Structures are given as structure tokens and as C-alpha cells.
Amino acid sequence: MNLETYSDILKSLVHQISICCVKNTPYYHLTTEIIQMIESYLDDSVFFYKKKDIVNYYASLAYAHGWICAGSYLGLYSIPFFPISWRNIEFP
């Protein structure tokens, strides 16, 4: 998969997150901060993509991917699927 497809998958995953924590608890606030971090890294990736800075474009996507995995593995939220393998990413 190319980087644009990788980006599209990550963006679709962030919109499908289902928070598993009770509102107004410390875990809920942590979860919303993690989701905000994911969205920030995805926004950064768009910035770097427009500048044709492929290294930082990929790095931003990788950090977003890492945050998605972290919150999911911690059980803070669930995602319907996770079709991404690090091994399938192709670089130009």
C-alpha cells in the first residue's frame, strides 16, 4: 500500500473510534487527549504532504498509527478493524 492509502485508512479509523470509558472520568479524559493527539499528527501529515516532505509525512502517519494502537491496546477505545501492517507500506 502506498502512503496515501495508509493515510486514508488511518483517517477513516480515527472516525470509527468508540470510546469505552465512562464520561467525566480520568480515563475518559485520557482517551480524548489521545484522540486529539492522533488528529494532530494526521493534520501534521497533511502539512508535510503539501510541502512534499516525505520523511516527516511518513513520520506523522507512523506516530498517529502508534497512538491508535496504544489506546486500543489499553482498552480505552475500540476500533472496528485494523487492516494495516507495517510491512505493506511502499515508499516512492
C-alpha positions as a Markdown table, in Angstrom:
| # | Residue | x | y | z |
|---|---|---|---|---|
| 1 | Met | 0.0 | 0.0 | 0.0 |
| 2 | Asn | 1.3 | 3.5 | -0.8 |
| 3 | Leu | 1.5 | 6.3 | 1.8 |
| 4 | Glu | -1.7 | 8.0 | 0.5 |
| 5 | Thr | -3.7 | 4.8 | 1.1 |
| 6 | Tyr | -2.1 | 4.4 | 4.5 |
| 7 | Ser | -3.1 | 8.0 | 5.4 |
| 8 | Asp | -6.7 | 7.3 | 4.2 |
| 9 | Ile | -7.0 | 4.2 | 6.3 |
| 10 | Leu | -5.7 | 6.0 | 9.4 |
| 11 | Lys | -8.1 | 8.9 | 8.9 |
| 12 | Ser | -11.1 | 6.5 | 8.5 |
| 13 | Leu | -10.1 | 4.6 | 11.6 |
| 14 | Val | -10.0 | 7.7 | 13.8 |
| 15 | His | -13.6 | 8.5 | 12.8 |
| 16 | Gln | -14.6 | 5.0 | 13.8 |
| 17 | Ile | -13.2 | 5.0 | 17.3 |
| 18 | Ser | -15.7 | 4.0 | 20.0 |
| 19 | Ile | -14.7 | 5.3 | 23.5 |
| 20 | Cys | -15.1 | 2.6 | 26.1 |
| 21 | Cys | -14.7 | 4.8 | 29.2 |
| 22 | Val | -17.3 | 6.4 | 31.3 |
| 23 | Lys | -17.6 | 10.2 | 30.7 |
| 24 | Asn | -16.0 | 12.6 | 33.1 |
| 25 | Thr | -13.6 | 10.0 | 34.5 |
| 26 | Pro | -9.8 | 10.3 | 34.3 |
| 27 | Tyr | -9.7 | 7.5 | 31.7 |
| 28 | Tyr | -12.2 | 9.3 | 29.5 |
| 29 | His | -10.1 | 12.5 | 29.6 |
| 30 | Leu | -7.0 | 10.5 | 28.8 |
| 31 | Thr | -8.8 | 8.9 | 25.9 |
| 32 | Thr | -10.0 | 12.2 | 24.4 |
| 33 | Glu | -6.4 | 13.5 | 24.7 |
| 34 | Ile | -5.1 | 10.5 | 22.8 |
| 35 | Ile | -7.7 | 11.0 | 20.1 |
| 36 | Gln | -6.7 | 14.7 | 19.9 |
| 37 | Met | -3.0 | 13.6 | 19.6 |
| 38 | Ile | -4.0 | 11.3 | 16.7 |
| 39 | Glu | -5.8 | 14.0 | 14.9 |
| 40 | Ser | -2.9 | 16.4 | 15.4 |
| 41 | Tyr | -0.5 | 14.0 | 13.9 |
| 42 | Leu | -2.8 | 13.4 | 11.0 |
| 43 | Asp | -3.1 | 17.2 | 10.5 |
| 44 | Asp | 0.7 | 17.4 | 10.6 |
| 45 | Ser | 0.9 | 14.7 | 7.9 |
| 46 | Val | -1.2 | 16.8 | 5.6 |
| 47 | Phe | 1.1 | 19.8 | 6.1 |
| 48 | Phe | 4.2 | 17.7 | 5.3 |
| 49 | Tyr | 2.5 | 16.1 | 2.3 |
| 50 | Lys | 1.8 | 19.5 | 0.8 |
| 51 | Lys | 5.4 | 20.5 | 1.4 |
| 52 | Lys | 6.5 | 17.2 | -0.3 |
| 53 | Asp | 8.4 | 16.4 | 2.8 |
| 54 | Ile | 8.0 | 12.6 | 2.6 |
| 55 | Val | 10.1 | 11.7 | 5.6 |
| 56 | Asn | 8.0 | 13.9 | 8.0 |
| 57 | Tyr | 4.8 | 12.9 | 6.2 |
| 58 | Tyr | 5.5 | 9.3 | 6.9 |
| 59 | Ala | 6.7 | 10.0 | 10.5 |
| 60 | Ser | 3.5 | 11.9 | 11.3 |
| 61 | Leu | 1.4 | 8.9 | 10.0 |
| 62 | Ala | 3.5 | 6.5 | 11.9 |
| 63 | Tyr | 3.0 | 8.5 | 15.2 |
| 64 | Ala | -0.7 | 8.6 | 14.5 |
| 65 | His | -0.7 | 4.9 | 13.9 |
| 66 | Gly | 1.2 | 4.3 | 17.2 |
| 67 | Trp | -1.3 | 6.4 | 19.2 |
| 68 | Ile | -4.2 | 4.5 | 17.6 |
| 69 | Cys | -2.6 | 1.2 | 18.6 |
| 70 | Ala | -1.8 | 2.4 | 22.1 |
| 71 | Gly | -5.3 | 3.5 | 23.0 |
| 72 | Ser | -6.8 | 0.4 | 21.5 |
| 73 | Tyr | -4.4 | -2.0 | 23.3 |
| 74 | Leu | -5.0 | -0.2 | 26.6 |
| 75 | Gly | -8.8 | -0.8 | 26.1 |
| 76 | Leu | -9.6 | 3.0 | 26.2 |
| 77 | Tyr | -11.4 | 2.7 | 22.9 |
| 78 | Ser | -12.3 | 0.1 | 20.3 |
| 79 | Ile | -11.9 | 0.3 | 16.5 |
| 80 | Pro | -13.8 | -2.0 | 14.2 |
| 81 | Phe | -10.8 | -3.4 | 12.3 |
| 82 | Phe | -7.1 | -2.8 | 11.9 |
| 83 | Pro | -6.1 | -3.7 | 8.4 |
| 84 | Ile | -2.7 | -2.1 | 8.5 |
| 85 | Ser | 0.6 | -4.0 | 8.6 |
| 86 | Trp | 3.9 | -2.1 | 8.8 |
| 87 | Arg | 5.3 | -4.5 | 6.2 |
| 88 | Asn | 2.8 | -3.5 | 3.5 |
| 89 | Ile | 3.8 | 0.2 | 3.2 |
| 90 | Glu | 5.5 | 1.1 | 0.0 |
| 91 | Phe | 7.7 | 4.1 | -0.4 |
| 92 | Pro | 8.2 | 6.1 | -3.6 |
